[in-house]
Amino acid sequence: LQNVGDVRNYGVEFTMLYKFMPAVSFFTSYAFNHSEYRDNVMGVDPVTKLPVIVTATKGKTVVDSPKHMLKGELVYDDGHLLARAGVDYMTKRFFTYTNDKSVPGRAIVDVTLGYRFGEEAGFLKGWAIEGSITNLTDKRYVSTIGSNGFTASGDNQTLLAGAPRQLFVTIKHGF
């Protein structure tokens, strides 16, 4: 199935950045998405020549369309010290046109801590070091669905695992 007919899609999205103090800020974004197929996939019965439902998609949620997505990030950045903690949440996603199979929602937490050396640091001036941990809780989740297309029903699908907890250290110098 590639073209499944009409789709009704509506939603709302907002983003907010709030600075509590010069060095402390909070960022959030939220998206609500309602996407549903408005038609069944139809075919013609070879014997009776009458229309028949090939796949019952009417009223089903569009594949790979999470209903809710939310991001939030709290940041401290005074020009030298940088600390950041964020969460990325997404509700379940269907990977069949009949909505009989889905991957669960997930929340991924990332953190960063870093330091930028200024004038007072002598030979370290202009250098910065930063450590980041992605997927802090080592959540097992499915990141990508449908890279091989989608099926009408059943579980014949390509599901790609999300990255496990990872630690990154970055050392940089500005010129």
Backbone torsions as a table, in degrees:
resi	resn	phi	psi	omega
1	LEU	NA	126.7	175.5
2	GLN	-120.8	-52.2	179.3
3	ASN	-104.2	109.6	-175.5
4	VAL	-103.5	15.1	175.8
5	GLY	93.4	-154.0	-176.4
6	ASP	-69.1	146.0	175.5
7	VAL	-129.1	136.3	172.4
8	ARG	-102.9	127.9	-176.2
9	ASN	-138.4	125.5	173.1
10	TYR	-149.4	160.0	-179.1
11	GLY	-177.4	-173.2	179.4
12	VAL	-146.4	148.7	-179.3
13	GLU	-143.7	140.7	174.1
14	PHE	-144.2	156.6	178.8
15	THR	-136.3	143.5	179.3
16	MET	-142.5	137.4	171.9
17	LEU	-125.6	124.1	-178.7
18	TYR	-126.9	128.4	176.7
19	LYS	-100.4	111.6	178.0
20	PHE	-71.0	-42.9	179.0
21	MET	-144.0	171.3	-179.5
22	PRO	-54.2	-33.1	-176.1
23	ALA	-99.9	-7.9	-174.4
24	VAL	-120.0	126.8	178.6
25	SER	-138.9	159.3	177.6
26	PHE	-131.1	130.5	177.9
27	PHE	-119.2	138.3	173.7
28	THR	-145.6	150.3	172.3
29	SER	-142.7	145.8	-179.4
30	TYR	-138.6	141.8	175.7
31	ALA	-136.2	131.5	171.6
32	PHE	-111.4	131.7	-177.2
33	ASN	-134.7	124.2	173.2
34	HIS	-116.0	112.5	-179.9
35	SER	-130.3	119.9	179.1
36	GLU	-138.7	147.9	175.8
37	TYR	-73.5	136.0	-178.3
38	ARG	-99.2	-8.1	-177.9
39	ASP	-132.7	156.2	166.6
40	ASN	-84.3	157.0	173.8
41	VAL	-81.8	120.1	-174.3
42	MET	-106.0	154.7	174.4
43	GLY	-142.3	-172.7	179.2
44	VAL	-121.9	128.3	176.2
45	ASP	-64.6	125.5	-176.0
46	PRO	-65.7	-24.5	-178.2
47	VAL	-87.7	-53.7	-175.1
48	THR	-86.1	-15.3	-176.8
49	LYS	62.1	19.2	178.2
50	LEU	-95.9	152.9	177.4
51	PRO	-66.8	140.3	177.0
52	VAL	-134.8	152.8	176.2
53	ILE	-78.3	121.1	176.8
54	VAL	-85.4	-46.1	177.8
55	THR	-140.9	127.4	-177.6
56	ALA	-81.9	91.6	-178.4
57	THR	-107.2	-13.4	-176.4
58	LYS	-57.9	126.9	179.6
59	GLY	83.4	-2.8	179.8
60	LYS	-85.5	153.6	177.5
61	THR	-73.2	138.5	178.0
62	VAL	-62.3	138.4	-178.6
63	VAL	-58.7	147.0	177.2
64	ASP	55.7	38.6	178.9
65	SER	-123.3	89.7	177.9
66	PRO	-65.1	142.9	-179.1
67	LYS	-73.9	-37.0	-178.0
68	HIS	-131.2	139.5	171.0
69	MET	-136.2	135.5	-177.3
70	LEU	-139.8	135.0	174.4
71	LYS	-128.3	144.1	175.2
72	GLY	-146.7	143.8	-179.5
73	GLU	-149.0	129.1	175.5
74	LEU	-106.8	129.7	-174.3
75	VAL	-129.6	135.7	168.0
76	TYR	-117.0	124.4	-179.9
77	ASP	-149.5	102.5	-179.2
78	ASP	-100.0	13.8	-178.5
79	GLY	97.3	-25.3	175.5
80	HIS	-114.5	-63.8	-178.9
81	LEU	-85.7	134.1	177.7
82	LEU	-127.3	127.1	174.4
83	ALA	-135.6	136.7	-175.6
84	ARG	-145.7	134.6	174.6
85	ALA	-136.2	132.2	-177.2
86	GLY	-142.5	156.9	176.1
87	VAL	-131.0	143.9	179.8
88	ASP	-128.2	114.0	-175.5
89	TYR	-116.7	141.4	177.5
90	MET	-145.6	137.1	178.0
91	THR	-79.0	176.8	-176.4
92	LYS	-59.1	156.6	178.0
93	ARG	-131.1	133.4	176.1
94	PHE	-81.7	145.0	175.9
95	PHE	-122.9	15.1	169.8
96	THR	-128.2	151.6	-178.9
97	TYR	-65.4	-26.8	-179.9
98	THR	-92.3	3.1	177.2
99	ASN	62.3	27.4	178.4
100	ASP	-87.6	-9.7	178.1
101	LYS	-136.0	141.6	-179.8
102	SER	-150.2	165.0	169.9
103	VAL	-106.6	143.1	-176.9
104	PRO	-69.9	162.6	174.4
105	GLY	-66.7	171.1	-179.8
106	ARG	-156.7	154.9	174.3
107	ALA	-127.7	125.2	-178.5
108	ILE	-115.7	130.8	-178.7
109	VAL	-110.8	131.4	177.2
110	ASP	-125.2	145.3	177.3
111	VAL	-135.4	152.4	178.7
112	THR	-142.3	141.6	174.2
113	LEU	-138.7	131.3	-178.0
114	GLY	-152.0	169.7	178.3
115	TYR	-143.5	135.4	176.1
116	ARG	-111.3	127.1	-179.2
117	PHE	-86.3	132.3	-177.9
118	GLY	-106.5	-161.0	-177.9
119	GLU	-53.1	-39.8	-175.4
120	GLU	-69.1	-9.1	-174.6
121	ALA	-90.8	5.4	177.4
122	GLY	62.0	-123.9	-176.1
123	PHE	-67.1	-13.1	177.9
124	LEU	-86.8	-3.2	-179.2
125	LYS	-52.8	132.0	179.2
126	GLY	90.0	-10.8	178.5
127	TRP	-88.7	153.8	176.2
128	ALA	-144.6	148.4	174.5
129	ILE	-129.6	139.4	-176.3
130	GLU	-143.7	135.5	174.7
131	GLY	-118.5	135.8	-179.4
132	SER	-132.1	143.2	171.8
133	ILE	-122.8	120.3	175.6
134	THR	-99.8	147.4	-176.0
135	ASN	53.0	55.8	-175.9
136	LEU	-49.6	-39.9	-176.9
137	THR	-86.3	3.7	-179.2
138	ASP	55.0	42.0	179.9
139	LYS	-64.4	131.4	173.7
140	ARG	-89.5	123.9	-176.0
141	TYR	-153.1	163.5	175.6
142	VAL	-96.0	122.1	-177.7
143	SER	-91.9	-44.7	-174.5
144	THR	-121.4	132.1	173.5
145	ILE	-127.0	153.5	173.9
146	GLY	80.5	11.3	179.7
147	SER	-67.3	-16.3	178.3
148	ASN	-108.2	14.0	-174.5
149	GLY	91.7	177.7	-179.2
150	PHE	-119.8	154.9	179.6
151	THR	-108.6	161.1	179.1
152	ALA	-64.2	-47.6	178.7
153	SER	-156.1	174.1	179.8
154	GLY	86.0	-168.9	-169.5
155	ASP	-123.9	34.8	177.9
156	ASN	-93.1	80.3	-168.0
157	GLN	-141.5	151.5	172.3
158	THR	-92.6	117.6	177.3
159	LEU	-120.9	123.4	-178.1
160	LEU	-103.2	129.3	-178.3
161	ALA	-68.4	143.9	174.7
162	GLY	-74.6	159.5	-178.8
163	ALA	-66.0	139.5	175.3
164	PRO	-72.7	-176.8	175.8
165	ARG	-57.2	135.1	178.5
166	GLN	-135.5	145.3	178.7
167	LEU	-117.2	131.1	178.7
168	PHE	-125.6	138.4	172.3
169	VAL	-122.9	128.7	-178.4
170	THR	-122.3	130.2	172.9
171	ILE	-118.4	126.1	-177.6
172	LYS	-138.9	160.1	179.0
173	HIS	-137.3	132.1	177.4
174	GLY	-92.1	144.4	179.7
175	PHE	-113.6	NA	NA
